[in-house]
Amino acid sequence: MARFLIVEARFYDHLNDLLIAGAKAALKAAGHKAEVITVPGALEIPAAISMAEATGDYDGYVAIGVVIRGETYHFEIVAGESARGIMALTMDSIAIGNGILTVENEEQALVRADPAQKDKGGEAAKAAIALYDLKERFA
């Protein structure tokens, strides 16, 4: 049994609740433990994962958040930089599943977040599990 940390940028409560439910269900189904922490926004997720990794308390991570396109360029910065930060951490052999939704509108986010539909939270958890399994194999 591995221990996973779900790091959520809690901005859209109802959407995050769905993403977290999917992630927790996937981790539980695989026989792993999950804990959830909250950070202010998607840009803070990579930093929180890096800090948590330094403790040695977790075997993998699931990044959860929702970024909806607005009227400014801010969407591109948040979407791109949060993904870049997560990718940089994975290159250091940290098992992370990226469940940060980057969508045009709330309707798209709801379909992707809902465990009964696209279940992107569950998919992110499964990706984290797969990377954890590879890390264990190559250890």
N, CA, C and O atoms as a GROMACS GRO file, in nm:
protein
  556
    1MET      N    1   0.084  -0.118   0.000
    1MET     CA    2   0.000   0.000   0.000
    1MET      C    3   0.088   0.124   0.000
    1MET      O    4   0.178   0.138   0.084
    2ALA      N    5   0.063   0.213  -0.094
    2ALA     CA    6   0.139   0.338  -0.104
    2ALA      C    7   0.056   0.452  -0.046
    2ALA      O    8  -0.065   0.441  -0.028
    3ARG      N    9   0.124   0.560  -0.018
    3ARG     CA   10   0.057   0.678   0.038
    3ARG      C   11   0.066   0.791  -0.064
    3ARG      O   12   0.175   0.834  -0.103
    4PHE      N   13  -0.051   0.839  -0.107
    4PHE     CA   14  -0.058   0.946  -0.206
    4PHE      C   15  -0.114   1.073  -0.145
    4PHE      O   16  -0.201   1.069  -0.058
    5LEU      N   17  -0.061   1.185  -0.190
    5LEU     CA   18  -0.110   1.315  -0.148
    5LEU      C   19  -0.182   1.379  -0.266
    5LEU      O   20  -0.125   1.397  -0.374
    6ILE      N   21  -0.307   1.413  -0.244
    6ILE     CA   22  -0.384   1.488  -0.343
    6ILE      C   23  -0.368   1.635  -0.309
    6ILE      O   24  -0.405   1.678  -0.200
    7VAL      N   25  -0.312   1.711  -0.402
    7VAL     CA   26  -0.290   1.854  -0.381
    7VAL      C   27  -0.390   1.929  -0.468
    7VAL      O   28  -0.384   1.923  -0.591
    8GLU      N   29  -0.482   1.998  -0.403
    8GLU     CA   30  -0.587   2.064  -0.479
    8GLU      C   31  -0.576   2.216  -0.469
    8GLU      O   32  -0.548   2.271  -0.362
    9ALA      N   33  -0.600   2.280  -0.581
    9ALA     CA   34  -0.616   2.425  -0.588
    9ALA      C   35  -0.767   2.449  -0.583
    9ALA      O   36  -0.836   2.439  -0.685
   10ARG      N   37  -0.816   2.482  -0.466
   10ARG     CA   38  -0.961   2.488  -0.443
   10ARG      C   39  -1.014   2.625  -0.485
   10ARG      O   40  -1.005   2.722  -0.411
   11PHE      N   41  -1.068   2.629  -0.604
   11PHE     CA   42  -1.126   2.754  -0.655
   11PHE      C   43  -1.273   2.733  -0.689
   11PHE      O   44  -1.357   2.816  -0.657
   12TYR      N   45  -1.302   2.623  -0.754
   12TYR     CA   46  -1.440   2.586  -0.788
   12TYR      C   47  -1.477   2.465  -0.702
   12TYR      O   48  -1.454   2.351  -0.740
   13ASP      N   49  -1.536   2.492  -0.585
   13ASP     CA   50  -1.561   2.387  -0.486
   13ASP      C   51  -1.632   2.266  -0.542
   13ASP      O   52  -1.586   2.153  -0.523
   14HIS      N   53  -1.743   2.288  -0.613
   14HIS     CA   54  -1.823   2.174  -0.661
   14HIS      C   55  -1.749   2.091  -0.764
   14HIS      O   56  -1.768   1.969  -0.770
   15LEU      N   57  -1.666   2.153  -0.844
   15LEU     CA   58  -1.588   2.079  -0.944
   15LEU      C   59  -1.472   2.005  -0.877
   15LEU      O   60  -1.444   1.890  -0.910
   16ASN      N   61  -1.407   2.070  -0.782
   16ASN     CA   62  -1.298   2.003  -0.710
   16ASN      C   63  -1.349   1.885  -0.631
   16ASN      O   64  -1.282   1.782  -0.624
   17ASP      N   65  -1.467   1.898  -0.571
   17ASP     CA   66  -1.523   1.786  -0.496
   17ASP      C   67  -1.538   1.663  -0.585
   17ASP      O   68  -1.511   1.551  -0.542
   18LEU      N   69  -1.581   1.684  -0.709
   18LEU     CA   70  -1.596   1.572  -0.803
   18LEU      C   71  -1.460   1.513  -0.840
   18LEU      O   72  -1.444   1.391  -0.843
   19LEU      N   73  -1.363   1.599  -0.869
   19LEU     CA   74  -1.230   1.552  -0.905
   19LEU      C   75  -1.167   1.473  -0.791
   19LEU      O   76  -1.106   1.368  -0.813
   20ILE      N   77  -1.180   1.524  -0.670
   20ILE     CA   78  -1.123   1.456  -0.554
   20ILE      C   79  -1.193   1.322  -0.530
   20ILE      O   80  -1.129   1.223  -0.498
   21ALA      N   81  -1.324   1.320  -0.546
   21ALA     CA   82  -1.398   1.194  -0.529
   21ALA      C   83  -1.347   1.089  -0.626
   21ALA      O   84  -1.326   0.973  -0.588
   22GLY      N   85  -1.326   1.127  -0.752
   22GLY     CA   86  -1.273   1.033  -0.851
   22GLY      C   87  -1.133   0.987  -0.817
   22GLY      O   88  -1.101   0.869  -0.830
   23ALA      N   89  -1.047   1.080  -0.773
   23ALA     CA   90  -0.910   1.044  -0.738
   23ALA      C   91  -0.907   0.951  -0.617
   23ALA      O   92  -0.836   0.851  -0.618
   24LYS      N   93  -0.984   0.984  -0.515
   24LYS     CA   94  -0.987   0.899  -0.395
   24LYS      C   95  -1.038   0.759  -0.428
   24LYS      O   96  -0.985   0.660  -0.378
   25ALA      N   97  -1.142   0.752  -0.511
   25ALA     CA   98  -1.198   0.621  -0.547
   25ALA      C   99  -1.095   0.536  -0.621
   25ALA      O  100  -1.083   0.416  -0.593
   26ALA      N  101  -1.021   0.596  -0.714
   26ALA     CA  102  -0.920   0.521  -0.790
   26ALA      C  103  -0.807   0.474  -0.698
   26ALA      O  104  -0.759   0.361  -0.711
   27LEU      N  105  -0.765   0.559  -0.608
   27LEU     CA  106  -0.658   0.521  -0.516
   27LEU      C  107  -0.703   0.411  -0.421
   27LEU      O  108  -0.630   0.316  -0.395
   28LYS      N  109  -0.824   0.424  -0.370
   28LYS     CA  110  -0.879   0.321  -0.280
   28LYS      C  111  -0.894   0.188  -0.353
   28LYS      O  112  -0.861   0.083  -0.298
   29ALA      N  113  -0.944   0.192  -0.476
   29ALA     CA  114  -0.963   0.069  -0.554
   29ALA      C  115  -0.831  -0.002  -0.578
   29ALA      O  116  -0.827  -0.125  -0.590
   30ALA      N  117  -0.722   0.074  -0.585
   30ALA     CA  118  -0.590   0.015  -0.606
   30ALA      C  119  -0.523  -0.024  -0.474
   30ALA      O  120  -0.411  -0.074  -0.473
   31GLY      N  121  -0.592   0.000  -0.363
   31GLY     CA  122  -0.539  -0.039  -0.233
   31GLY      C  123  -0.443   0.060  -0.170
   31GLY      O  124  -0.364   0.023  -0.083
   32HIS      N  125  -0.450   0.187  -0.213
   32HIS     CA  126  -0.360   0.289  -0.161
   32HIS      C  127  -0.432   0.387  -0.069
   32HIS      O  128  -0.554   0.398  -0.072
   33LYS      N  129  -0.354   0.457   0.012
   33LYS     CA  130  -0.407   0.560   0.102
   33LYS      C  131  -0.396   0.696   0.035
   33LYS      O  132  -0.308   0.719  -0.048
   34ALA      N  133  -0.489   0.786   0.074
   34ALA     CA  134  -0.487   0.921   0.018
   34ALA      C  135  -0.511   1.024   0.128
   34ALA      O  136  -0.588   1.002   0.221
   35GLU      N  137  -0.443   1.134   0.114
   35GLU     CA  138  -0.460   1.251   0.200
   35GLU      C  139  -0.478   1.371   0.107
   35GLU      O  140  -0.425   1.371  -0.004
   36VAL      N  141  -0.551   1.472   0.151
   36VAL     CA  142  -0.577   1.589   0.067
   36VAL      C  143  -0.526   1.714   0.139
   36VAL      O  144  -0.551   1.733   0.258
   37ILE      N  145  -0.455   1.798   0.064
   37ILE     CA  146  -0.421   1.932   0.113
   37ILE      C  147  -0.467   2.033   0.008
   37ILE      O  148  -0.486   2.000  -0.109
   38THR      N  149  -0.485   2.156   0.053
   38THR     CA  150  -0.534   2.262  -0.034
   38THR      C  151  -0.432   2.374  -0.044
   38THR      O  152  -0.372   2.414   0.055
   39VAL      N  153  -0.414   2.423  -0.166
   39VAL     CA  154  -0.329   2.539  -0.191
   39VAL      C  155  -0.413   2.647  -0.258
   39VAL      O  156  -0.521   2.618  -0.310
   40PRO      N  157  -0.365   2.773  -0.259
   40PRO     CA  158  -0.447   2.882  -0.312
   40PRO      C  159  -0.485   2.870  -0.459
   40PRO      O  160  -0.598   2.903  -0.497
   41GLY      N  161  -0.394   2.822  -0.543
   41GLY     CA  162  -0.423   2.815  -0.686
   41GLY      C  163  -0.336   2.712  -0.755
   41GLY      O  164  -0.247   2.652  -0.694
   42ALA      N  165  -0.363   2.692  -0.883
   42ALA     CA  166  -0.291   2.591  -0.960
   42ALA      C  167  -0.141   2.618  -0.968
   42ALA      O  168  -0.062   2.524  -0.975
   43LEU      N  169  -0.102   2.744  -0.968
   43LEU     CA  170   0.040   2.776  -0.974
   43LEU      C  171   0.116   2.730  -0.850
   43LEU      O  172   0.237   2.710  -0.855
   44GLU      N  173   0.046   2.714  -0.739
   44GLU     CA  174   0.110   2.672  -0.615
   44GLU      C  175   0.121   2.520  -0.601
   44GLU      O  176   0.190   2.471  -0.512
   45ILE      N  177   0.054   2.446  -0.686
   45ILE     CA  178   0.055   2.300  -0.675
   45ILE      C  179   0.196   2.241  -0.688
   45ILE      O  180   0.235   2.160  -0.604
   46PRO      N  181   0.275   2.278  -0.790
   46PRO     CA  182   0.410   2.219  -0.798
   46PRO      C  183   0.496   2.248  -0.675
   46PRO      O  184   0.570   2.161  -0.630
   47ALA      N  185   0.486   2.367  -0.620
   47ALA     CA  186   0.565   2.401  -0.501
   47ALA      C  187   0.523   2.315  -0.383
   47ALA      O  188   0.608   2.265  -0.310
   48ALA      N  189   0.392   2.297  -0.365
   48ALA     CA  190   0.343   2.215  -0.254
   48ALA      C  191   0.389   2.070  -0.269
   48ALA      O  192   0.426   2.006  -0.171
   49ILE      N  193   0.386   2.019  -0.391
   49ILE     CA  194   0.432   1.881  -0.414
   49ILE      C  195   0.581   1.871  -0.383
   49ILE      O  196   0.624   1.774  -0.321
   50SER      N  197   0.659   1.968  -0.426
   50SER     CA  198   0.802   1.968  -0.399
   50SER      C  199   0.829   1.969  -0.249
   50SER      O  200   0.916   1.897  -0.200
   51MET      N  201   0.755   2.052  -0.174
   51MET     CA  202   0.772   2.057  -0.028
   51MET      C  203   0.734   1.925   0.037
   51MET      O  204   0.803   1.876   0.126
   52ALA      N  205   0.624   1.867  -0.009
   52ALA     CA  206   0.579   1.739   0.048
   52ALA      C  207   0.678   1.628   0.015
   52ALA      O  208   0.704   1.542   0.099
   53GLU      N  209   0.732   1.630  -0.104
   53GLU     CA  210   0.829   1.527  -0.145
   53GLU      C  211   0.953   1.532  -0.055
   53GLU      O  212   1.012   1.429  -0.025
   54ALA      N  213   0.991   1.651  -0.015
   54ALA     CA  214   1.109   1.666   0.070
   54ALA      C  215   1.091   1.599   0.206
   54ALA      O  216   1.190   1.568   0.272
   55THR      N  217   0.968   1.576   0.248
   55THR     CA  218   0.943   1.510   0.377
   55THR      C  219   0.964   1.360   0.370
   55THR      O  220   0.993   1.296   0.471
   56GLY      N  221   0.951   1.303   0.251
   56GLY     CA  222   0.962   1.158   0.234
   56GLY      C  223   0.838   1.083   0.282
   56GLY      O  224   0.841   0.960   0.292
   57ASP      N  225   0.731   1.154   0.312
   57ASP     CA  226   0.609   1.092   0.366
   57ASP      C  227   0.516   1.033   0.261
   57ASP      O  228   0.426   0.956   0.295
   58TYR      N  229   0.537   1.067   0.134
   58TYR     CA  230   0.442   1.027   0.030
   58TYR      C  231   0.513   0.953  -0.083
   58TYR      O  232   0.630   0.977  -0.113
   59ASP      N  233   0.438   0.863  -0.145
   59ASP     CA  234   0.491   0.785  -0.256
   59ASP      C  235   0.451   0.842  -0.392
   59ASP      O  236   0.513   0.810  -0.493
   60GLY      N  237   0.349   0.925  -0.393
   60GLY     CA  238   0.303   0.983  -0.518
   60GLY      C  239   0.203   1.094  -0.490
   60GLY      O  240   0.162   1.117  -0.376
   61TYR      N  241   0.166   1.164  -0.597
   61TYR     CA  242   0.085   1.285  -0.585
   61TYR      C  243  -0.018   1.292  -0.697
   61TYR      O  244   0.004   1.243  -0.807
   62VAL      N  245  -0.130   1.355  -0.664
   62VAL     CA  246  -0.232   1.383  -0.764
   62VAL      C  247  -0.262   1.532  -0.757
   62VAL      O  248  -0.304   1.582  -0.653
   63ALA      N  249  -0.240   1.601  -0.866
   63ALA     CA  250  -0.267   1.744  -0.875
   63ALA      C  251  -0.411   1.764  -0.921
   63ALA      O  252  -0.451   1.709  -1.023
   64ILE      N  253  -0.487   1.843  -0.846
   64ILE     CA  254  -0.628   1.865  -0.877
   64ILE      C  255  -0.656   2.015  -0.882
   64ILE      O  256  -0.616   2.090  -0.793
   65GLY      N  257  -0.725   2.058  -0.985
   65GLY     CA  258  -0.765   2.198  -0.996
   65GLY      C  259  -0.845   2.219  -1.123
   65GLY      O  260  -0.855   2.131  -1.209
   66VAL      N  261  -0.901   2.337  -1.133
   66VAL     CA  262  -0.979   2.374  -1.251
   66VAL      C  263  -0.939   2.515  -1.292
   66VAL      O  264  -0.946   2.608  -1.212
   67VAL      N  265  -0.897   2.530  -1.417
   67VAL     CA  266  -0.864   2.661  -1.472
   67VAL      C  267  -0.957   2.683  -1.591
   67VAL      O  268  -0.951   2.611  -1.690
   68ILE      N  269  -1.043   2.783  -1.579
   68ILE     CA  270  -1.140   2.813  -1.685
   68ILE      C  271  -1.096   2.940  -1.756
   68ILE      O  272  -1.063   3.041  -1.693
   69ARG      N  273  -1.096   2.934  -1.889
   69ARG     CA  274  -1.052   3.049  -1.970
   69ARG      C  275  -1.136   3.171  -1.936
   69ARG      O  276  -1.259   3.164  -1.927
   70GLY      N  277  -1.069   3.280  -1.918
   70GLY     CA  278  -1.137   3.407  -1.892
   70GLY      C  279  -1.112   3.503  -2.006
   70GLY      O  280  -1.088   3.462  -2.120
   71GLU      N  281  -1.120   3.630  -1.977
   71GLU     CA  282  -1.105   3.733  -2.079
   71GLU      C  283  -0.961   3.779  -2.096
   71GLU      O  284  -0.932   3.859  -2.186
   72THR      N  285  -0.871   3.730  -2.011
   72THR     CA  286  -0.734   3.778  -2.016
   72THR      C  287  -0.638   3.663  -2.047
   72THR      O  288  -0.678   3.547  -2.054
   73TYR      N  289  -0.511   3.698  -2.064
   73TYR     CA  290  -0.406   3.603  -2.094
   73TYR      C  291  -0.369   3.517  -1.973
   73TYR      O  292  -0.294   3.420  -1.986
   74HIS      N  293  -0.420   3.551  -1.857
   74HIS     CA  294  -0.388   3.481  -1.732
   74HIS      C  295  -0.412   3.331  -1.744
   74HIS      O  296  -0.336   3.252  -1.687
   75PHE      N  297  -0.515   3.290  -1.817
   75PHE     CA  298  -0.546   3.148  -1.835
   75PHE      C  299  -0.426   3.072  -1.891
   75PHE      O  300  -0.390   2.966  -1.840
   76GLU      N  301  -0.364   3.127  -1.995
   76GLU     CA  302  -0.251   3.061  -2.058
   76GLU      C  303  -0.133   3.048  -1.962
   76GLU      O  304  -0.064   2.945  -1.961
   77ILE      N  305  -0.110   3.150  -1.882
   77ILE     CA  306   0.001   3.146  -1.787
   77ILE      C  307  -0.024   3.038  -1.682
   77ILE      O  308   0.063   2.956  -1.656
   78VAL      N  309  -0.142   3.039  -1.623
   78VAL     CA  310  -0.173   2.942  -1.517
   78VAL      C  311  -0.172   2.800  -1.572
   78VAL      O  312  -0.113   2.711  -1.512
   79ALA      N  313  -0.237   2.780  -1.686
   79ALA     CA  314  -0.243   2.645  -1.745
   79ALA      C  315  -0.103   2.596  -1.782
   79ALA      O  316  -0.066   2.483  -1.748
   80GLY      N  317  -0.028   2.678  -1.851
   80GLY     CA  318   0.104   2.637  -1.897
   80GLY      C  319   0.207   2.621  -1.786
   80GLY      O  320   0.280   2.522  -1.784
   81GLU      N  321   0.212   2.715  -1.697
   81GLU     CA  322   0.314   2.712  -1.592
   81GLU      C  323   0.287   2.606  -1.487
   81GLU      O  324   0.380   2.546  -1.434
   82SER      N  325   0.161   2.581  -1.456
   82SER     CA  326   0.133   2.473  -1.360
   82SER      C  327   0.171   2.338  -1.422
   82SER      O  328   0.228   2.253  -1.354
   83ALA      N  329   0.139   2.319  -1.548
   83ALA     CA  330   0.176   2.195  -1.617
   83ALA      C  331   0.328   2.182  -1.629
   83ALA      O  332   0.383   2.073  -1.611
   84ARG      N  333   0.396   2.293  -1.658
   84ARG     CA  334   0.542   2.290  -1.669
   84ARG      C  335   0.605   2.253  -1.535
   84ARG      O  336   0.698   2.173  -1.530
   85GLY      N  337   0.554   2.312  -1.427
   85GLY     CA  338   0.608   2.281  -1.295
   85GLY      C  339   0.589   2.136  -1.258
   85GLY      O  340   0.679   2.073  -1.202
   86ILE      N  341   0.473   2.081  -1.289
   86ILE     CA  342   0.447   1.940  -1.260
   86ILE      C  343   0.538   1.851  -1.345
   86ILE      O  344   0.594   1.753  -1.296
   87MET      N  345   0.552   1.885  -1.472
   87MET     CA  346   0.639   1.806  -1.560
   87MET      C  347   0.784   1.809  -1.513
   87MET      O  348   0.853   1.708  -1.519
   88ALA      N  349   0.830   1.923  -1.465
   88ALA     CA  350   0.967   1.932  -1.414
   88ALA      C  351   0.986   1.839  -1.295
   88ALA      O  352   1.090   1.775  -1.282
   89LEU      N  353   0.887   1.831  -1.208
   89LEU     CA  354   0.896   1.742  -1.093
   89LEU      C  355   0.895   1.595  -1.136
   89LEU      O  356   0.965   1.513  -1.077
   90THR      N  357   0.816   1.562  -1.237
   90THR     CA  358   0.814   1.422  -1.281
   90THR      C  359   0.948   1.382  -1.342
   90THR      O  360   0.987   1.266  -1.337
   91MET      N  361   1.019   1.478  -1.398
   91MET     CA  362   1.151   1.449  -1.453
   91MET      C  363   1.253   1.419  -1.343
   91MET      O  364   1.361   1.366  -1.370
   92ASP      N  365   1.217   1.452  -1.219
   92ASP     CA  366   1.299   1.417  -1.103
   92ASP      C  367   1.250   1.288  -1.038
   92ASP      O  368   1.278   1.261  -0.921
   93SER      N  369   1.177   1.208  -1.113
   93SER     CA  370   1.127   1.077  -1.070
   93SER      C  371   1.022   1.084  -0.960
   93SER      O  372   1.012   0.994  -0.877
   94ILE      N  373   0.944   1.192  -0.958
   94ILE     CA  374   0.832   1.203  -0.864
   94ILE      C  375   0.706   1.158  -0.938
   94ILE      O  376   0.677   1.206  -1.047
   95ALA      N  377   0.633   1.065  -0.878
   95ALA     CA  378   0.512   1.011  -0.940
   95ALA      C  379   0.396   1.108  -0.920
   95ALA      O  380   0.344   1.122  -0.809
   96ILE      N  381   0.356   1.175  -1.028
   96ILE     CA  382   0.249   1.275  -1.021
   96ILE      C  383   0.150   1.251  -1.134
   96ILE      O  384   0.189   1.232  -1.249
   97GLY      N  385   0.022   1.251  -1.100
   97GLY     CA  386  -0.084   1.251  -1.198
   97GLY      C  387  -0.142   1.391  -1.206
   97GLY      O  388  -0.180   1.448  -1.105
   98ASN      N  389  -0.148   1.446  -1.326
   98ASN     CA  390  -0.196   1.584  -1.344
   98ASN      C  391  -0.346   1.584  -1.372
   98ASN      O  392  -0.389   1.549  -1.481
   99GLY      N  393  -0.424   1.624  -1.273
   99GLY     CA  394  -0.568   1.636  -1.287
   99GLY      C  395  -0.614   1.780  -1.285
   99GLY      O  396  -0.726   1.810  -1.241
  100ILE      N  397  -0.529   1.871  -1.333
  100ILE     CA  398  -0.570   2.011  -1.342
  100ILE      C  399  -0.642   2.029  -1.474
  100ILE      O  400  -0.582   2.020  -1.581
  101LEU      N  401  -0.771   2.056  -1.467
  101LEU     CA  402  -0.850   2.077  -1.587
  101LEU      C  403  -0.824   2.217  -1.642
  101LEU      O  404  -0.823   2.315  -1.566
  102THR      N  405  -0.803   2.227  -1.771
  102THR     CA  406  -0.790   2.357  -1.838
  102THR      C  407  -0.896   2.358  -1.948
  102THR      O  408  -0.882   2.292  -2.051
  103VAL      N  409  -1.001   2.434  -1.923
  103VAL     CA  410  -1.119   2.427  -2.008
  103VAL      C  411  -1.167   2.566  -2.049
  103VAL      O  412  -1.124   2.668  -1.995
  104GLU      N  413  -1.257   2.565  -2.145
  104GLU     CA  414  -1.314   2.690  -2.195
  104GLU      C  415  -1.427   2.743  -2.107
  104GLU      O  416  -1.448   2.864  -2.096
  105ASN      N  417  -1.500   2.650  -2.043
  105ASN     CA  418  -1.616   2.693  -1.965
  105ASN      C  419  -1.649   2.590  -1.857
  105ASN      O  420  -1.593   2.481  -1.854
  106GLU      N  421  -1.741   2.628  -1.770
  106GLU     CA  422  -1.776   2.541  -1.659
  106GLU      C  423  -1.845   2.413  -1.705
  106GLU      O  424  -1.829   2.308  -1.641
  107GLU      N  425  -1.920   2.419  -1.813
  107GLU     CA  426  -1.986   2.299  -1.865
  107GLU      C  427  -1.883   2.192  -1.903
  107GLU      O  428  -1.900   2.075  -1.870
  108GLN      N  429  -1.776   2.232  -1.972
  108GLN     CA  430  -1.669   2.138  -2.006
  108GLN      C  431  -1.604   2.082  -1.880
  108GLN      O  432  -1.572   1.963  -1.873
  109ALA      N  433  -1.584   2.167  -1.781
  109ALA     CA  434  -1.522   2.122  -1.657
  109ALA      C  435  -1.609   2.020  -1.586
  109ALA      O  436  -1.558   1.921  -1.533
  110LEU      N  437  -1.738   2.043  -1.584
  110LEU     CA  438  -1.828   1.951  -1.514
  110LEU      C  439  -1.825   1.812  -1.576
  110LEU      O  440  -1.821   1.712  -1.504
  111VAL      N  441  -1.826   1.805  -1.708
  111VAL     CA  442  -1.822   1.675  -1.776
  111VAL      C  443  -1.691   1.603  -1.744
  111VAL      O  444  -1.691   1.482  -1.722
  112ARG      N  445  -1.580   1.676  -1.741
  112ARG     CA  446  -1.450   1.615  -1.717
  112ARG      C  447  -1.429   1.578  -1.570
  112ARG      O  448  -1.361   1.480  -1.539
  113ALA      N  449  -1.488   1.656  -1.480
  113ALA     CA  450  -1.470   1.632  -1.336
  113ALA      C  451  -1.557   1.520  -1.284
  113ALA      O  452  -1.516   1.448  -1.192
  114ASP      N  453  -1.674   1.503  -1.338
  114ASP     CA  454  -1.773   1.408  -1.286
  114ASP      C  455  -1.723   1.264  -1.298
  114ASP      O  456  -1.693   1.218  -1.408
  115PRO      N  457  -1.712   1.192  -1.185
  115PRO     CA  458  -1.668   1.052  -1.191
  115PRO      C  459  -1.758   0.963  -1.277
  115PRO      O  460  -1.714   0.860  -1.326
  116ALA      N  461  -1.884   1.003  -1.295
  116ALA     CA  462  -1.976   0.924  -1.377
  116ALA      C  463  -1.961   0.957  -1.526
  116ALA      O  464  -2.024   0.892  -1.610
  117GLN      N  465  -1.880   1.056  -1.558
  117GLN     CA  466  -1.860   1.092  -1.698
  117GLN      C  467  -1.713   1.069  -1.737
  117GLN      O  468  -1.673   0.954  -1.755
  118LYS      N  469  -1.633   1.174  -1.749
  118LYS     CA  470  -1.494   1.154  -1.792
  118LYS      C  471  -1.397   1.122  -1.679
  118LYS      O  472  -1.288   1.071  -1.705
  119ASP      N  473  -1.433   1.151  -1.555
  119ASP     CA  474  -1.356   1.112  -1.437
  119ASP      C  475  -1.207   1.147  -1.448
  119ASP      O  476  -1.122   1.060  -1.430
  120LYS      N  477  -1.177   1.271  -1.475
  120LYS     CA  478  -1.036   1.312  -1.489
  120LYS      C  479  -0.961   1.306  -1.356
  120LYS      O  480  -0.839   1.290  -1.356
  121GLY      N  481  -1.031   1.319  -1.243
  121GLY     CA  482  -0.965   1.300  -1.115
  121GLY      C  483  -0.919   1.157  -1.098
  121GLY      O  484  -0.808   1.131  -1.052
  122GLY      N  485  -1.006   1.063  -1.135
  122GLY     CA  486  -0.970   0.922  -1.129
  122GLY      C  487  -0.858   0.889  -1.226
  122GLY      O  488  -0.768   0.811  -1.193
  123GLU      N  489  -0.863   0.946  -1.344
  123GLU     CA  490  -0.757   0.922  -1.443
  123GLU      C  491  -0.623   0.976  -1.394
  123GLU      O  492  -0.519   0.912  -1.414
  124ALA      N  493  -0.624   1.093  -1.330
  124ALA     CA  494  -0.500   1.149  -1.278
  124ALA      C  495  -0.442   1.059  -1.169
  124ALA      O  496  -0.321   1.038  -1.162
  125ALA      N  497  -0.529   1.006  -1.083
  125ALA     CA  498  -0.483   0.914  -0.978
  125ALA      C  499  -0.425   0.787  -1.040
  125ALA      O  500  -0.322   0.737  -0.994
  126LYS      N  501  -0.488   0.736  -1.142
  126LYS     CA  502  -0.436   0.616  -1.209
  126LYS      C  503  -0.301   0.643  -1.275
  126LYS      O  504  -0.214   0.556  -1.277
  127ALA      N  505  -0.283   0.763  -1.328
  127ALA     CA  506  -0.154   0.800  -1.386
  127ALA      C  507  -0.047   0.805  -1.278
  127ALA      O  508   0.065   0.758  -1.298
  128ALA      N  509  -0.081   0.862  -1.162
  128ALA     CA  510   0.014   0.867  -1.050
  128ALA      C  511   0.050   0.727  -1.004
  128ALA      O  512   0.166   0.698  -0.974
  129ILE      N  513  -0.049   0.640  -0.997
  129ILE     CA  514  -0.024   0.500  -0.958
  129ILE      C  515   0.068   0.432  -1.058
  129ILE      O  516   0.161   0.360  -1.020
  130ALA      N  517   0.043   0.454  -1.186
  130ALA     CA  518   0.127   0.392  -1.290
  130ALA      C  519   0.271   0.439  -1.279
  130ALA      O  520   0.363   0.359  -1.293
  131LEU      N  521   0.292   0.567  -1.254
  131LEU     CA  522   0.428   0.618  -1.238
  131LEU      C  523   0.493   0.566  -1.110
  131LEU      O  524   0.612   0.536  -1.108
  132TYR      N  525   0.415   0.556  -1.004
  132TYR     CA  526   0.466   0.497  -0.880
  132TYR      C  527   0.511   0.353  -0.905
  132TYR      O  528   0.618   0.312  -0.861
  133ASP      N  529   0.428   0.276  -0.975
  133ASP     CA  530   0.463   0.137  -1.006
  133ASP      C  531   0.592   0.128  -1.088
  133ASP      O  532   0.675   0.041  -1.063
  134LEU      N  533   0.608   0.218  -1.185
  134LEU     CA  534   0.732   0.219  -1.265
  134LEU      C  535   0.852   0.254  -1.179
  134LEU      O  536   0.959   0.195  -1.192
  135LYS      N  537   0.834   0.352  -1.091
  135LYS     CA  538   0.942   0.392  -1.002
  135LYS      C  539   0.986   0.274  -0.914
  135LYS      O  540   1.105   0.252  -0.893
  136GLU      N  541   0.888   0.200  -0.864
  136GLU     CA  542   0.918   0.082  -0.781
  136GLU      C  543   0.991  -0.024  -0.864
  136GLU      O  544   1.082  -0.090  -0.815
  137ARG      N  545   0.951  -0.039  -0.987
  137ARG     CA  546   1.012  -0.140  -1.075
  137ARG      C  547   1.158  -0.105  -1.102
  137ARG      O  548   1.244  -0.193  -1.104
  138PHE      N  549   1.186   0.022  -1.123
  138PHE     CA  550   1.322   0.064  -1.159
  138PHE      C  551   1.409   0.094  -1.037
  138PHE      O  552   1.527   0.127  -1.052
  139ALA      N  553   1.353   0.083  -0.918
  139ALA     CA  554   1.430   0.116  -0.795
  139ALA      C  555   1.539   0.012  -0.771
  139ALA      O  556   1.613   0.022  -0.673
   0.00000   0.00000   0.00000
